[in-house]
């Protein structure tokens, strides 16, 4: 089995961070989201991976390289425009050949990986397999309708009136039959070739589509709130490890991971926290569910439940929480402008003014 990883999206919901960085490379717990997917693919026993890239191709290729760091063999496939998931499969057809494959959306995060799904998929019994999870607002997702026996009977992309609350998670399994299905479908009203339409074609033409409900945690990390939630979840699982330099006036509480080269001075760090090499923290408080990337400066400030990217500076700030701070960003106090009240008061007046 091969794998197809989609890493070509522009990440509009994560702007302005994604103006200068591929959304799949924004880190959670100081590791790019894309890397978790590649590791899940490797752990499932797949070694040949096609990575579909778009405008951010140079960044993705620099970060992933030839895949050897992940014990994978990576081939890059250029998608000239974001024309849908099925279009990504179509441009990868030569790479995929007649092999079954797993398709993984590069900005998705699944606790527990995909090994069970991959190993349970039987190409002799189904032309495709999908993962499903209940969601609060299925209008934002591809939605599956199951018959009483749990077989997939219908799929729809972002329906206005969903027929179920079961959303498609960003992992799919396909046989080569999917190429025939994609050749038969037309672009949707969005101008995209929808993978849900291709799956529906399989169902309509008596090619079974199996489904598995996600037992663990799944998240599309396409917005800031989701990134922070995944960051919290991963940090909740880390073990404490202090390789950095902590002075006697500082206090570490709970599971704190300090990389070599981190310096902590006169500060309190309450885990779970992950701090990357080269970062200096002085006279500050860093609270739970916070990851701070390499070469940052946190001085005379308080921060928690946040992600700070590399080379950022936070100085003299009383409190930051639930925030995503971009690389090379500077957060400092505003200079208070002189204020004056202009008054004309009559005799014997009394005025009360804000100081």
C-alpha positions as CSV (number, residue, x, y, z in Angstrom):
1,X,0.0,0.0,0.0
2,X,1.1,3.6,-0.8
3,X,0.1,6.8,0.8
4,X,-1.0,10.2,-0.6
5,X,-0.5,13.2,1.7
6,X,-2.3,16.4,0.7
7,X,-0.1,19.4,1.7
8,X,-1.2,22.1,-0.8
9,X,-3.8,24.1,1.0
10,X,-3.3,27.8,1.6
11,X,-4.6,28.0,5.2
12,X,-6.8,31.1,4.9
13,X,-8.3,30.4,8.4
14,X,-4.9,30.7,10.0
15,X,-3.9,34.0,8.5
16,X,-1.8,36.0,9.1
17,X,0.4,33.1,10.2
18,X,0.0,31.4,6.9
19,X,0.9,34.5,4.9
20,X,4.5,33.5,5.5
21,X,4.3,29.7,6.3
22,X,2.6,26.6,5.0
23,X,-0.3,25.7,7.3
24,X,0.9,22.1,7.5
25,X,4.2,23.4,9.0
26,X,2.6,25.4,11.8
27,X,3.9,23.6,15.0
28,X,1.9,22.1,17.8
29,X,4.0,21.1,20.8
30,X,7.0,22.3,18.8
31,X,6.5,19.9,15.9
32,X,4.8,20.7,12.5
33,X,1.3,19.2,12.2
34,X,2.4,17.5,8.9
35,X,5.1,15.5,10.7
36,X,2.5,13.8,13.0
37,X,0.7,12.6,9.8
38,X,3.9,11.3,8.2
39,X,4.8,9.5,11.4
40,X,1.3,7.9,11.5
41,X,1.8,6.7,8.0
42,X,5.2,5.2,8.8
43,X,3.8,3.5,11.9
44,X,1.1,1.9,9.8
45,X,3.8,0.2,7.8
46,X,3.6,2.3,4.6
47,X,6.9,3.5,3.1
48,X,6.1,5.0,-0.3
49,X,4.5,8.4,0.1
50,X,3.3,11.0,-2.5
51,X,3.0,14.5,-1.1
52,X,0.7,16.8,-3.1
53,X,2.0,20.4,-2.9
54,X,0.9,23.8,-4.1
55,X,2.2,27.3,-3.8
56,X,4.1,26.5,-0.6
57,X,6.0,23.6,-2.2
58,X,9.5,24.9,-1.5
59,X,8.7,25.1,2.3
60,X,7.2,21.6,2.4
61,X,10.1,20.1,0.4
62,X,12.7,21.8,2.6
63,X,11.0,20.6,5.8
64,X,10.3,17.0,4.7
65,X,13.2,16.4,2.3
66,X,13.4,13.0,0.7
67,X,11.5,11.5,3.7
68,X,14.5,9.6,5.0
69,X,14.2,11.3,8.4
70,X,10.8,9.6,8.7
71,X,12.0,6.4,7.2
72,X,9.8,7.1,4.2
73,X,10.4,7.4,0.4
74,X,8.7,10.7,-0.6
75,X,7.7,11.8,-4.1
76,X,6.4,15.4,-4.6
77,X,3.4,15.9,-6.9
78,X,2.6,19.5,-7.9
79,X,-1.1,20.6,-7.9
80,X,-1.2,23.9,-9.9
81,X,-4.5,25.0,-8.2
82,X,-6.6,23.8,-5.3
83,X,-9.3,22.1,-7.4
84,X,-10.4,19.5,-4.8
85,X,-9.4,16.3,-3.1
86,X,-10.4,14.2,-6.0
87,X,-8.3,16.4,-8.3
88,X,-5.3,15.7,-6.1
89,X,-5.9,12.0,-6.5
90,X,-6.2,12.5,-10.3
91,X,-2.8,14.2,-10.6
92,X,-1.2,11.4,-8.5
93,X,-2.5,8.6,-10.7
94,X,0.8,7.8,-12.3
95,X,2.5,7.6,-8.9
96,X,-0.2,5.5,-7.4
97,X,-0.6,3.1,-10.3
98,X,-2.8,0.1,-9.5
99,X,-1.9,0.0,-5.8
100,X,-4.3,0.6,-3.0
101,X,-3.5,3.7,-1.0
102,X,-4.2,5.7,2.1
103,X,-5.0,9.4,1.5
104,X,-4.2,11.7,4.5
105,X,-5.0,15.4,4.8
106,X,-1.8,17.0,6.0
107,X,-3.4,19.4,8.4
108,X,-5.4,16.7,10.3
109,X,-4.4,15.2,13.6
110,X,-5.6,11.8,14.8
111,X,-4.7,10.4,18.2
112,X,-3.8,6.8,18.0
113,X,-2.7,7.0,14.3
114,X,-4.2,5.1,11.4
115,X,-2.6,1.6,11.8
116,X,-5.8,-0.1,12.8
117,X,-7.7,1.4,9.9
118,X,-5.0,0.5,7.4
119,X,-4.6,-3.1,8.6
120,X,-8.4,-3.7,8.7
121,X,-9.0,-2.5,5.2
122,X,-9.6,-5.4,2.7
123,X,-9.5,-4.3,-0.9
124,X,-11.3,-7.6,-1.8
125,X,-14.3,-6.5,0.2
126,X,-14.5,-2.8,-0.4
127,X,-13.4,-0.3,-3.0
128,X,-12.8,2.4,-0.4
129,X,-12.8,2.9,3.3
130,X,-13.6,6.1,5.3
131,X,-13.3,7.3,8.9
132,X,-16.2,9.0,10.5
133,X,-16.8,11.0,13.7
134,X,-19.8,12.8,15.1
135,X,-19.5,16.6,15.0
136,X,-21.7,19.4,16.3
137,X,-22.0,21.2,12.9
138,X,-21.8,18.7,10.0
139,X,-22.5,21.5,7.5
140,X,-18.8,22.3,7.6
141,X,-17.7,18.8,6.5
142,X,-18.3,15.9,4.1
143,X,-21.1,13.9,5.7
144,X,-22.0,10.2,5.5
145,X,-25.3,8.5,5.8
146,X,-25.4,4.9,7.0
147,X,-28.0,2.3,6.6
148,X,-29.3,0.3,9.7
149,X,-26.5,-2.2,9.2
150,X,-23.8,0.6,9.3
151,X,-23.0,0.4,5.6
152,X,-22.4,3.7,3.8
153,X,-25.3,4.5,1.6
154,X,-24.8,8.2,0.9
155,X,-22.2,11.0,1.0
156,X,-22.5,14.8,0.6
157,X,-20.0,17.6,0.8
158,X,-20.8,20.5,3.2
159,X,-24.6,19.9,2.9
160,X,-27.0,22.7,3.9
161,X,-29.3,20.1,5.5
162,X,-27.2,17.2,6.7
163,X,-28.8,13.8,6.9
164,X,-26.5,12.8,9.8
165,X,-23.9,14.2,12.2
166,X,-21.1,11.8,10.9
167,X,-18.3,13.8,9.3
168,X,-15.6,12.3,7.2
169,X,-12.2,12.5,9.0
170,X,-9.3,13.4,6.8
171,X,-8.1,9.8,6.2
172,X,-9.4,7.7,3.3
173,X,-8.4,4.2,1.9
174,X,-8.9,3.5,-1.8
175,X,-8.4,0.8,-4.3
176,X,-7.5,1.7,-7.9
177,X,-11.3,1.8,-8.6
178,X,-11.3,5.3,-7.3
179,X,-9.5,6.5,-10.5
180,X,-12.4,5.3,-12.6
181,X,-14.8,7.0,-10.3
182,X,-13.0,10.3,-10.5
183,X,-13.0,10.1,-14.3
184,X,-16.8,10.0,-14.2
185,X,-17.6,12.9,-11.9
186,X,-17.9,16.6,-12.7
187,X,-16.8,19.7,-10.7
188,X,-19.2,20.7,-7.9
189,X,-20.7,24.2,-7.5
190,X,-17.5,25.1,-5.8
191,X,-15.6,24.4,-9.0
192,X,-13.8,21.4,-7.4
193,X,-13.7,17.7,-7.9
194,X,-15.2,16.4,-4.7
195,X,-13.9,13.2,-3.2
196,X,-17.4,12.7,-1.7
197,X,-18.8,12.7,-5.3
198,X,-16.3,10.0,-6.3
199,X,-17.2,7.9,-3.3
200,X,-20.9,8.3,-4.1
201,X,-20.2,7.1,-7.6
202,X,-18.6,4.0,-6.2
203,X,-21.7,3.3,-4.0
204,X,-24.1,4.0,-6.9
205,X,-22.2,1.5,-9.1
206,X,-22.2,-1.3,-6.5
207,X,-18.6,-0.9,-5.3
208,X,-18.9,-1.0,-1.5
209,X,-17.5,1.7,0.7
210,X,-16.7,0.6,4.3
211,X,-16.6,2.9,7.3
212,X,-14.9,3.1,10.7
213,X,-15.8,5.4,13.5
214,X,-12.9,7.2,15.1
215,X,-12.5,6.0,18.7
216,X,-9.8,8.5,19.6
217,X,-9.5,12.2,19.0
218,X,-9.5,13.9,15.6
219,X,-9.1,17.5,14.7
220,X,-8.8,19.6,11.6
221,X,-6.1,22.1,12.6
222,X,-7.3,24.7,10.2
223,X,-7.9,27.5,12.6
224,X,-6.3,29.0,15.7
225,X,-8.7,27.5,18.2
226,X,-8.1,24.0,16.8
227,X,-4.4,24.5,16.9
228,X,-4.4,25.5,20.5
229,X,-6.7,22.5,21.4
230,X,-4.3,20.0,19.7
231,X,-1.4,21.7,21.4
232,X,-3.0,21.2,24.7
233,X,-3.8,17.6,24.0
234,X,-0.3,16.7,22.9
235,X,1.3,18.5,25.9
236,X,-1.0,16.6,28.2
237,X,0.8,13.5,27.1
238,X,4.4,14.7,27.3
239,X,6.9,13.5,29.9
240,X,8.9,16.1,31.8
241,X,12.6,16.4,30.7
242,X,14.9,19.2,31.9
243,X,18.0,19.6,29.7
244,X,18.0,23.3,30.0
245,X,19.7,25.6,32.5
246,X,17.4,26.7,35.4
247,X,18.7,29.1,38.1
248,X,18.0,28.7,41.8
249,X,15.5,31.5,41.8
250,X,13.2,29.7,39.3
251,X,10.6,27.1,40.0
252,X,9.4,24.3,37.7
253,X,6.0,22.7,38.5
254,X,4.6,19.6,36.9
255,X,5.6,18.1,33.5
256,X,8.0,20.6,32.0
257,X,10.1,19.8,28.9
258,X,13.1,22.1,28.5
259,X,15.5,21.4,25.6
260,X,19.2,21.8,25.8
261,X,20.1,25.5,25.4
262,X,17.0,26.8,27.2
263,X,17.7,29.3,30.0
264,X,15.3,30.0,32.8
265,X,16.0,32.9,35.1
266,X,13.9,34.1,38.1
267,X,10.8,32.6,36.6
268,X,8.0,30.1,37.3
269,X,7.1,27.4,34.8
270,X,3.9,25.3,35.3
271,X,3.5,22.3,33.1
272,X,2.6,20.8,30.8
273,X,5.0,23.1,28.9
274,X,7.4,22.5,26.0
275,X,10.3,25.0,25.4
276,X,12.7,24.6,22.4
277,X,16.4,25.2,22.3
278,X,17.9,28.7,22.5
279,X,14.9,30.3,24.3
280,X,15.5,32.7,27.3
281,X,12.8,33.2,29.9
282,X,13.5,35.9,32.6
283,X,11.3,37.3,35.4
284,X,8.2,35.6,33.9
285,X,5.5,33.1,34.4
286,X,4.8,30.4,31.7
287,X,1.6,28.5,32.4
288,X,0.1,25.2,31.3
289,X,-0.6,24.1,27.7
290,X,2.1,26.4,26.3
291,X,4.7,25.6,23.7
292,X,7.5,28.0,23.0
293,X,9.7,27.4,19.9
294,X,13.4,28.0,19.5
295,X,15.3,31.2,20.1
296,X,12.5,33.2,21.8
297,X,12.7,35.8,24.5
298,X,10.0,35.9,27.2
299,X,10.9,38.7,29.7
300,X,8.8,40.2,32.5
301,X,5.6,38.6,31.1
302,X,2.9,36.0,31.8
303,X,1.7,33.6,29.2
304,X,-0.3,30.3,29.2
305,X,-2.4,28.1,26.9
306,X,-0.5,29.5,23.9
307,X,1.8,28.7,21.0
308,X,4.8,30.9,20.4
309,X,6.8,30.4,17.2
310,X,10.5,30.7,16.8
311,X,12.4,34.0,17.3
312,X,9.4,35.7,18.9
313,X,9.8,38.3,21.7
314,X,7.3,38.9,24.5
315,X,8.5,41.6,26.9
316,X,6.7,43.5,29.7
317,X,3.3,42.0,29.0
318,X,1.1,41.4,32.1
319,X,-1.0,38.5,30.6
320,X,-1.3,36.5,27.4
321,X,-3.5,33.5,27.0
322,X,-5.1,31.4,24.3
323,X,-2.9,33.0,21.7
324,X,-0.8,32.1,18.6
325,X,2.3,34.3,18.3
326,X,4.1,34.2,14.9
327,X,7.8,33.8,14.3
328,X,9.9,36.9,14.7
329,X,6.8,38.6,16.2
330,X,7.4,41.3,19.0
331,X,4.8,41.9,21.7
332,X,5.7,44.8,24.0
333,X,3.7,47.4,26.0
334,X,2.2,50.3,24.1
335,X,3.6,53.7,25.0
336,X,1.0,55.6,27.0
337,X,0.3,58.9,25.3
338,X,-0.1,62.0,27.5
339,X,-3.7,62.7,28.2
340,X,-5.3,66.0,29.2
341,X,-8.8,67.1,30.0
342,X,-10.0,70.4,28.6
343,X,-12.6,72.0,31.0
344,X,-14.7,75.1,31.3
345,X,-16.2,74.9,34.8
346,X,-18.5,77.5,36.3
347,X,-18.0,78.9,39.8
348,X,-18.4,76.4,42.6
349,X,-18.4,73.4,40.2
350,X,-17.3,69.9,41.2
351,X,-15.8,67.5,38.6
352,X,-14.8,63.9,39.0
353,X,-12.3,62.7,36.4
354,X,-10.7,59.3,35.6
355,X,-7.1,59.3,36.5
